[in-house]
Amino acid sequence: MDPGIIRNRLKIEASVNNAQRFLEVQQEYGSFAEYRWCFAGGNPKNNTIRKLSDYAATSKESDAMSKDLKHRGFKFLGSVVLYAHMQAVGMVNDHIVGGFRRREIIELSQ
């Protein structure tokens, strides 16, 4: 048996459910990206991170997106997971001030 495979039946069923809900959001908004950006006001958020304690696991935007997705029937998508998603797709720039990537990311978003 492969321990890396998801064995929780609820998570497997949630994946199928979330794919169906994704298509509904996509149809309603034209794209899932269009829906997502509503929670960021259409522009990336550049946070001012100076030290490790400045990093957050969630935001009011990820809280709102989680609440809305749950209302739409999505499962297993909490605010922490959605904040990480927002960072990964460029909705949030959490590169530390003075870091070599911060300026580059800000310039890409302008």
N, C-alpha and C positions, 0 to 999 in steps of 0.2 A: 504494500500500500504506500502511496505517496502522501506524506504528511502536508505537502504544500497545496493539496487540493482542498477546496472548501467542502466540508462535509455537513455543514449546518443546513438542513433542508429549508429553513426559513430564509436564509441568505440566497439560496439558489432560486427559490420562488420570488424573492424580492427583486432579483436581477431581471427576471422575465417581466415582472410587473413594472419595474422602473423603465425598461425598454419601451413598453407600451405607453406609459405616461410621457416619456420623452417624445415619442412621435406625436402625441396630442399637443404638447407644448410647442413643438416644432411647427405643427400645422397652424396653431393659433397665432404664433408670433412671426412665422416665416422662416425662422431658424432658432435653434436653441441659444445661439450666441446673442441674438437680439434680446431674447428673454433675460439672459444672464446679465447683460450690460445694464438693464433697467435698475439693478440693485447697486450699481456703481455710478449712477448718474451719467453713464455713457463715456466716462473718462477714467483712466487708471488712477489709483490713489497712491501717492508717493509718501509713505510713512517716514518719520524721522527716527531712525533707529541709531542710537549712540552706544548702547551697551546691551548686554544679554537680557537684562530685566525689562528692556523696552519691547521685546518681542511679545506678541499676543498670539493666542491660539484661536481666537475668534474675533469678530467685529460685529458692530450693529448691522452691517450689510449681510454678513454671513448668517447672523441670527434671523434676519428677515427672509433671506432666501430659503433657509431651512424650514422656517415656519410655512412659507408659501408652498414649497415643494411637498411638505407633509400634508397640507390642506388639499393638494392636487392628487394625493394618494401615493406619493413616493415613499419608499421604506429605506431604513438604514442610511439616511443622509442627514447627519447632524451638523451643527455649526462648525465644529472642528474640521471635519472632512471637507466641508464647503469652503472654509477659509483656505485650506491647503490647495484646493482646486483653484480658487481665485488667485493665489500666488502663482501657481503653475501656468495659468493661461494669461498672465500679465495684467490682471485686473488690480492687483496690489503689488507694489514694489516695496519689499522689505529688505532690500540690500542696505547694509550698514553705511552710515554717512562716512565718507572718506574711502569706502571700498571701491575697487577698480571697476566694478560692473554698474554701480549706482548711476553714474552720469550717463553711461551708454544706454541704459534702460530708459532713463528719463528722456533722452534725445529720441529714442525710437518711438516713444509715445506722443511726441509732439507733431 
